[in-house]
Amino acid sequence: MKKTNFLLRLKLQRGIGYVKMLQIASQLDTDEINRATINKMTLPAALKELAWAAYNDPQAENVIKRIKKQCQVISFFDDLYPEKLRQIYQPPLILFALGDTTLLQKEIVTIVGARLATVYSQQVLEQLVPNLIKHNFVIASGLAKGVDVLAHKATLKYHGKTVAVVGNGLNHYYPMANHYVQEQIMREGLILSEYLPDTPPRPFRFPQRNRILAGLATSVVVTEAKERSGSLITANLALQENRNVYAVPGPITSELSVGPNKLIAAGANPLTDFNLSLERFDN
């Protein structure tokens, strides 16, 4: 069987999380996976048993066929898998996609910020997003309430391309208030997830998806964010992966400017001029 199908079987198997899946995947050195491939794996006995269980699972093939009817499946070993994401620490081994997967090969700018964003973020995005679109950047965000959905909406409004990385399976809408936007992105952009399609949203999954938002991007922009927030997690992950990080400075009287201002103090690029920032994005 093909590597992608075997990785899907591993993902469907109980008792195999990311670390175990990575241990097995790291030994897949041929395009076709068969009994000989598994026999020669140098794995702990318990882990090898799990690999055999996934390979021999009689129910898996029907489930995989159903998944592939619902969405496109991209594995770490596929040419379509984005190279920048392949380079990060703990890259997702399987991605599930709905929409235009060619966007994964474009230059991507990730925009994140507070869920309770103010009109300041809206004003910034109304100027920043059209300039990015004009320079052929794809805009990525997490389809969450606040800055995320504002970034997606601005991109769609100005006829740009957007990628939404969600912290749940593609068969779920979260939050439900963004149902229409998610549908529109499926038609005009791309929805991406590392979770099986029926996986429901859970709080611990959203920090995990932040590494994908950081990994896909050439640059990450933070508009407004509290001192401790998911947006700063994304920004710090981006810094760790040597991405450009830009923060929108704000008044020191606003708690939503504490995050960006601290990023700037720590060395992030202040976003003070939209045209100047576009030149820096290209570097």
C-alpha positions as a LaTeX table, in Angstrom:
\begin{tabular}{lrrr}
\hline
Residue & $x$ (\AA) & $y$ (\AA) & $z$ (\AA) \\
\hline
Met1 & 0.00 & 0.00 & 0.00 \\
Lys2 & 1.06 & 3.63 & $-0.50$ \\
Lys3 & 2.76 & 5.53 & 2.33 \\
Thr4 & $-0.15$ & 7.96 & 2.69 \\
Asn5 & $-2.64$ & 5.13 & 3.20 \\
Phe6 & $-0.38$ & 3.50 & 5.76 \\
Leu7 & 0.00 & 6.79 & 7.66 \\
Leu8 & $-3.79$ & 7.12 & 7.64 \\
Arg9 & $-4.06$ & 3.61 & 9.04 \\
Leu10 & $-1.65$ & 4.59 & 11.82 \\
Lys11 & $-3.68$ & 7.71 & 12.56 \\
Leu12 & $-6.87$ & 5.64 & 12.80 \\
Gln13 & $-5.28$ & 3.13 & 15.16 \\
Arg14 & $-5.95$ & 3.48 & 18.87 \\
Gly15 & $-2.82$ & 3.79 & 20.97 \\
Ile16 & $-0.76$ & 5.62 & 18.34 \\
Gly17 & $-0.21$ & 9.30 & 19.05 \\
Tyr18 & 2.05 & 11.74 & 17.26 \\
Val19 & 5.34 & 10.57 & 18.80 \\
Lys20 & 4.73 & 6.88 & 18.08 \\
Met21 & 3.49 & 7.68 & 14.60 \\
Leu22 & 6.65 & 9.70 & 13.95 \\
Gln23 & 8.85 & 6.83 & 15.15 \\
Ile24 & 7.18 & 4.50 & 12.67 \\
Ala25 & 7.02 & 7.04 & 9.83 \\
Ser26 & 10.75 & 7.79 & 10.13 \\
Gln27 & 11.46 & 4.23 & 8.98 \\
Leu28 & 9.28 & 4.32 & 5.87 \\
Asp29 & 12.00 & 4.48 & 3.23 \\
Thr30 & 10.03 & 3.06 & 0.28 \\
Asp31 & 6.96 & 4.33 & $-1.56$ \\
Glu32 & 5.15 & 1.01 & $-1.21$ \\
Ile33 & 4.57 & $-0.37$ & 2.28 \\
Asn34 & 4.30 & $-4.15$ & 2.62 \\
Arg35 & 5.01 & $-6.89$ & 5.12 \\
Ala36 & 8.72 & $-6.83$ & 4.34 \\
Thr37 & 8.82 & $-3.10$ & 5.10 \\
Ile38 & 7.33 & $-3.63$ & 8.56 \\
Asn39 & 9.45 & $-6.71$ & 9.26 \\
Lys40 & 12.68 & $-4.77$ & 8.85 \\
Met41 & 11.63 & $-1.88$ & 11.10 \\
Thr42 & 13.80 & $-1.54$ & 14.19 \\
Leu43 & 11.13 & $-0.64$ & 16.72 \\
Pro44 & 10.27 & $-1.68$ & 20.29 \\
Ala45 & 8.11 & $-4.79$ & 20.23 \\
Ala46 & 4.97 & $-3.00$ & 21.44 \\
Leu47 & 5.30 & $-0.31$ & 18.79 \\
Lys48 & 5.90 & $-2.86$ & 16.06 \\
Glu49 & 2.72 & $-4.63$ & 17.14 \\
Leu50 & 0.81 & $-1.37$ & 16.69 \\
Ala51 & 2.29 & $-0.99$ & 13.20 \\
Trp52 & 1.16 & $-4.51$ & 12.33 \\
Ala53 & $-2.28$ & $-3.82$ & 13.78 \\
Ala54 & $-2.63$ & $-0.74$ & 11.58 \\
Tyr55 & $-1.41$ & $-2.61$ & 8.51 \\
Asn56 & $-3.83$ & $-5.50$ & 9.06 \\
Asp57 & $-6.86$ & $-3.53$ & 10.28 \\
Pro58 & $-9.81$ & $-4.92$ & 8.24 \\
Gln59 & $-11.95$ & $-1.82$ & 8.83 \\
Ala60 & $-9.38$ & 0.77 & 7.85 \\
Glu61 & $-9.77$ & 0.64 & 4.08 \\
Asn62 & $-13.48$ & 1.50 & 4.16 \\
Val63 & $-12.82$ & 4.38 & 6.56 \\
Ile64 & $-10.02$ & 5.70 & 4.34 \\
Lys65 & $-12.26$ & 5.56 & 1.27 \\
Arg66 & $-14.90$ & 7.58 & 3.14 \\
Ile67 & $-12.32$ & 10.16 & 4.27 \\
Lys68 & $-10.98$ & 10.59 & 0.73 \\
Lys69 & $-14.51$ & 11.25 & $-0.52$ \\
Gln70 & $-14.85$ & 14.02 & 2.06 \\
Cys71 & $-11.54$ & 15.80 & 1.59 \\
Gln72 & $-8.05$ & 15.63 & 0.13 \\
Val73 & $-5.37$ & 13.85 & 2.16 \\
Ile74 & $-1.79$ & 15.13 & 2.02 \\
Ser75 & 0.99 & 13.23 & 3.74 \\
Phe76 & 4.45 & 14.42 & 4.75 \\
Phe77 & 5.87 & 12.38 & 1.87 \\
Asp78 & 3.72 & 13.96 & $-0.87$ \\
Asp79 & 5.05 & 16.58 & $-3.29$ \\
Leu80 & 2.08 & 18.80 & $-2.42$ \\
Tyr81 & 3.17 & 18.99 & 1.23 \\
Pro82 & 4.50 & 22.54 & 1.83 \\
Glu83 & 8.27 & 22.63 & 2.14 \\
Lys84 & 8.34 & 25.30 & 4.86 \\
Leu85 & 6.04 & 23.18 & 7.03 \\
Arg86 & 8.18 & 20.11 & 6.44 \\
Gln87 & 11.10 & 21.89 & 8.10 \\
Ile88 & 9.48 & 22.68 & 11.46 \\
Tyr89 & 9.78 & 20.84 & 14.74 \\
Gln90 & 7.11 & 18.13 & 14.86 \\
Pro91 & 5.54 & 18.73 & 11.44 \\
Pro92 & 2.08 & 17.20 & 10.97 \\
Leu93 & 2.44 & 13.86 & 9.21 \\
Ile94 & $-1.04$ & 14.03 & 7.65 \\
Leu95 & $-3.03$ & 17.05 & 6.51 \\
Phe96 & $-6.69$ & 17.08 & 5.55 \\
Ala97 & $-7.70$ & 19.75 & 3.05 \\
Leu98 & $-10.80$ & 21.24 & 1.44 \\
Gly99 & $-10.32$ & 23.77 & $-1.34$ \\
Asp100 & $-7.44$ & 24.97 & $-3.45$ \\
Thr101 & $-4.37$ & 23.00 & $-2.32$ \\
Thr102 & $-2.10$ & 24.86 & $-4.78$ \\
Leu103 & $-2.14$ & 27.72 & $-2.23$ \\
Leu104 & 0.23 & 25.63 & $-0.11$ \\
Gln105 & 2.95 & 26.30 & $-2.68$ \\
Lys106 & 2.51 & 30.09 & $-2.55$ \\
Glu107 & 4.16 & 32.66 & $-0.29$ \\
Ile108 & 2.02 & 32.84 & 2.85 \\
Val109 & 1.68 & 35.54 & 5.49 \\
Thr110 & $-0.05$ & 34.45 & 8.70 \\
Ile111 & $-2.09$ & 37.07 & 10.55 \\
Val112 & $-3.17$ & 36.45 & 14.15 \\
Gly113 & $-4.45$ & 38.45 & 17.08 \\
Ala114 & $-6.95$ & 38.83 & 19.88 \\
Arg115 & $-10.34$ & 37.16 & 19.87 \\
Leu116 & $-11.83$ & 40.30 & 21.40 \\
Ala117 & $-10.20$ & 42.57 & 18.85 \\
Thr118 & $-10.96$ & 46.27 & 18.71 \\
Val119 & $-11.62$ & 48.50 & 15.71 \\
Tyr120 & $-7.85$ & 49.14 & 15.65 \\
Ser121 & $-7.20$ & 45.64 & 14.25 \\
Gln122 & $-9.99$ & 46.14 & 11.71 \\
Gln123 & $-8.42$ & 49.41 & 10.54 \\
Val124 & $-4.95$ & 47.82 & 10.27 \\
Leu125 & $-6.26$ & 44.85 & 8.28 \\
Glu126 & $-8.24$ & 47.10 & 5.93 \\
Gln127 & $-4.93$ & 48.66 & 4.85 \\
Leu128 & $-2.51$ & 45.76 & 5.27 \\
Val129 & $-4.45$ & 42.97 & 3.57 \\
Pro130 & $-5.05$ & 44.70 & 0.20 \\
Asn131 & $-1.34$ & 45.53 & $-0.01$ \\
Leu132 & $-0.38$ & 41.92 & 0.69 \\
Ile133 & $-2.85$ & 40.68 & $-1.92$ \\
Lys134 & $-1.44$ & 43.13 & $-4.46$ \\
His135 & 1.98 & 41.56 & $-3.90$ \\
Asn136 & 0.54 & 38.04 & $-4.39$ \\
Phe137 & 0.75 & 36.88 & $-0.79$ \\
Val138 & $-1.73$ & 34.30 & 0.50 \\
Ile139 & $-3.19$ & 35.21 & 3.90 \\
Ala140 & $-3.42$ & 32.46 & 6.53 \\
Ser141 & $-5.13$ & 32.51 & 9.90 \\
Gly142 & $-6.93$ & 30.22 & 12.32 \\
Leu143 & $-10.63$ & 31.00 & 11.63 \\
Ala144 & $-11.13$ & 31.87 & 15.30 \\
Lys145 & $-13.25$ & 34.70 & 16.59 \\
Gly146 & $-11.68$ & 38.16 & 16.38 \\
Val147 & $-8.58$ & 38.99 & 14.34 \\
Asp148 & $-8.49$ & 35.56 & 12.64 \\
Val149 & $-11.89$ & 35.84 & 11.02 \\
Leu150 & $-11.36$ & 39.55 & 10.32 \\
Ala151 & $-8.21$ & 38.64 & 8.35 \\
His152 & $-10.08$ & 35.98 & 6.36 \\
Lys153 & $-13.00$ & 38.31 & 5.67 \\
Ala154 & $-10.73$ & 41.15 & 4.54 \\
Thr155 & $-8.89$ & 38.79 & 2.18 \\
Leu156 & $-12.15$ & 37.54 & 0.66 \\
Lys157 & $-13.50$ & 41.10 & 0.43 \\
Tyr158 & $-10.49$ & 42.22 & $-1.60$ \\
His159 & $-10.50$ & 39.07 & $-3.77$ \\
Gly160 & $-7.36$ & 37.55 & $-2.31$ \\
Lys161 & $-6.59$ & 33.95 & $-1.39$ \\
Thr162 & $-6.76$ & 32.72 & 2.17 \\
Val163 & $-5.90$ & 29.55 & 4.09 \\
Ala164 & $-7.70$ & 28.68 & 7.34 \\
Val165 & $-5.94$ & 26.24 & 9.65 \\
Val166 & $-8.51$ & 24.86 & 12.08 \\
Gly167 & $-8.15$ & 23.07 & 15.41 \\
Asn168 & $-10.82$ & 20.46 & 14.66 \\
Gly169 & $-11.88$ & 18.09 & 11.90 \\
Leu170 & $-13.16$ & 19.48 & 8.61 \\
Asn171 & $-16.67$ & 18.16 & 9.27 \\
His172 & $-17.07$ & 20.65 & 12.14 \\
Tyr173 & $-17.66$ & 24.40 & 12.14 \\
Tyr174 & $-16.06$ & 26.26 & 15.03 \\
Pro175 & $-17.14$ & 28.70 & 16.15 \\
Met176 & $-20.55$ & 28.26 & 14.54 \\
Ala177 & $-20.70$ & 32.02 & 13.99 \\
Asn178 & $-18.01$ & 31.54 & 11.31 \\
His179 & $-19.99$ & 28.87 & 9.44 \\
Tyr180 & $-20.59$ & 31.05 & 6.38 \\
Val181 & $-16.98$ & 32.25 & 6.23 \\
Gln182 & $-15.71$ & 28.67 & 6.45 \\
Glu183 & $-17.98$ & 27.66 & 3.56 \\
Gln184 & $-16.75$ & 30.60 & 1.50 \\
Ile185 & $-13.11$ & 29.72 & 2.18 \\
Met186 & $-13.77$ & 26.14 & 1.08 \\
Arg187 & $-14.99$ & 27.51 & $-2.26$ \\
Glu188 & $-12.46$ & 30.30 & $-2.77$ \\
Gly189 & $-9.47$ & 29.38 & $-0.60$ \\
Leu190 & $-8.36$ & 26.42 & 1.51 \\
Ile191 & $-9.35$ & 24.89 & 4.85 \\
Leu192 & $-6.61$ & 22.81 & 6.45 \\
Ser193 & $-6.49$ & 20.50 & 9.48 \\
Glu194 & $-4.23$ & 17.80 & 10.89 \\
Tyr195 & $-7.22$ & 16.12 & 12.55 \\
Leu196 & $-9.43$ & 13.37 & 11.16 \\
Pro197 & $-12.59$ & 14.89 & 9.63 \\
Asp198 & $-14.95$ & 13.95 & 12.47 \\
Thr199 & $-12.65$ & 15.24 & 15.25 \\
Pro200 & $-14.57$ & 17.76 & 17.41 \\
Pro201 & $-13.04$ & 21.05 & 18.60 \\
Arg202 & $-11.29$ & 20.88 & 21.97 \\
Pro203 & $-9.25$ & 23.62 & 23.72 \\
Phe204 & $-5.95$ & 21.69 & 23.70 \\
Arg205 & $-6.07$ & 21.29 & 19.91 \\
Phe206 & $-5.84$ & 25.01 & 19.16 \\
Pro207 & $-2.32$ & 25.57 & 20.53 \\
Gln208 & $-1.25$ & 22.53 & 18.49 \\
Arg209 & $-2.54$ & 24.04 & 15.25 \\
Asn210 & $-0.58$ & 27.24 & 15.96 \\
Arg211 & 2.65 & 25.51 & 14.95 \\
Ile212 & 1.11 & 24.90 & 11.51 \\
Leu213 & 0.12 & 28.56 & 11.16 \\
Ala214 & 3.69 & 29.53 & 12.02 \\
Gly215 & 5.25 & 26.81 & 9.89 \\
Leu216 & 3.35 & 27.58 & 6.68 \\
Ala217 & 4.32 & 31.23 & 6.67 \\
Thr218 & 7.17 & 33.33 & 5.43 \\
Ser219 & 6.09 & 35.96 & 7.94 \\
Val220 & 3.71 & 36.25 & 10.89 \\
Val221 & 1.84 & 39.43 & 11.80 \\
Val222 & 0.34 & 40.04 & 15.26 \\
Thr223 & $-2.15$ & 42.92 & 15.47 \\
Glu224 & $-3.57$ & 42.95 & 19.01 \\
Ala225 & $-2.92$ & 40.38 & 21.74 \\
Lys226 & $-2.88$ & 40.12 & 25.50 \\
Glu227 & 0.36 & 39.32 & 27.27 \\
Arg228 & $-0.55$ & 35.63 & 27.39 \\
Ser229 & $-2.40$ & 34.47 & 24.32 \\
Gly230 & $-2.46$ & 31.97 & 21.49 \\
Ser231 & $-1.27$ & 34.70 & 19.14 \\
Leu232 & 1.97 & 35.05 & 21.08 \\
Ile233 & 2.39 & 31.27 & 21.03 \\
Thr234 & 2.19 & 31.45 & 17.23 \\
Ala235 & 4.64 & 34.36 & 17.12 \\
Asn236 & 7.15 & 32.59 & 19.38 \\
Leu237 & 6.89 & 29.41 & 17.32 \\
Ala238 & 7.53 & 31.50 & 14.21 \\
Leu239 & 10.64 & 33.01 & 15.81 \\
Gln240 & 11.89 & 29.52 & 16.70 \\
Glu241 & 11.47 & 28.51 & 13.05 \\
Asn242 & 13.33 & 31.62 & 11.81 \\
Arg243 & 10.26 & 33.26 & 10.31 \\
Asn244 & 9.84 & 37.02 & 10.14 \\
Val245 & 7.62 & 38.31 & 12.94 \\
Tyr246 & 5.87 & 41.67 & 12.71 \\
Ala247 & 3.88 & 43.29 & 15.48 \\
Val248 & 1.52 & 46.23 & 15.31 \\
Pro249 & 2.51 & 48.73 & 18.03 \\
Gly250 & $-0.30$ & 50.11 & 20.12 \\
Pro251 & $-1.01$ & 52.41 & 23.05 \\
Ile252 & 0.48 & 51.30 & 26.35 \\
Thr253 & $-2.92$ & 51.95 & 27.93 \\
Ser254 & $-4.46$ & 49.03 & 26.01 \\
Glu255 & $-4.10$ & 45.50 & 27.38 \\
Leu256 & $-4.47$ & 44.23 & 23.80 \\
Ser257 & $-1.29$ & 46.07 & 22.83 \\
Val258 & 0.78 & 44.53 & 25.61 \\
Gly259 & 1.51 & 41.42 & 23.51 \\
Pro260 & 2.64 & 43.20 & 20.32 \\
Asn261 & 4.59 & 45.84 & 22.23 \\
Lys262 & 6.47 & 43.16 & 24.18 \\
Leu263 & 7.22 & 41.31 & 20.92 \\
Ile264 & 8.71 & 44.52 & 19.53 \\
Ala265 & 10.77 & 45.04 & 22.69 \\
Ala266 & 12.05 & 41.47 & 22.27 \\
Gly267 & 13.14 & 42.11 & 18.67 \\
Ala268 & 10.07 & 41.67 & 16.44 \\
Asn269 & 9.69 & 44.12 & 13.56 \\
Pro270 & 7.29 & 46.97 & 14.35 \\
Leu271 & 4.65 & 47.32 & 11.64 \\
Thr272 & 4.63 & 51.10 & 11.23 \\
Asp273 & 4.44 & 51.59 & 7.46 \\
Phe274 & 2.44 & 49.28 & 5.20 \\
Asn275 & 4.50 & 49.84 & 2.05 \\
Leu276 & 7.82 & 49.64 & 3.88 \\
Ser277 & 6.68 & 46.43 & 5.57 \\
Leu278 & 5.89 & 44.91 & 2.17 \\
Glu279 & 9.47 & 45.45 & 1.09 \\
Arg280 & 10.66 & 43.69 & 4.24 \\
Phe281 & 8.24 & 40.81 & 3.72 \\
Asp282 & 10.03 & 40.08 & 0.45 \\
Asn283 & 13.45 & 39.83 & 2.11 \\
\hline
\end{tabular}
